[in-house]
């Protein structure tokens, strides 16, 4: 089961990075927010063993941090 979770996390990360590469018209703050949310989601998924709540919580916290870094 751990292998499936690792593959899922890697797949989500690759898809998110590919989606963000098409966002060339985003402001620097928007990019930081998206990157923070992606990193937070991956971190939340890893720390909680793939829990949906942990992933969503990590994305929310990462997005807020990414948004504040751009100030």
Secondary structure, 3 states (H helix, E strand, C coil): CHHHHHHHHHHHHHHHHHHHHCCCCCCHHHHHHHHHHHHHHHHHHHHCCCCHHHHHHHHHHHHHHHHHHCC
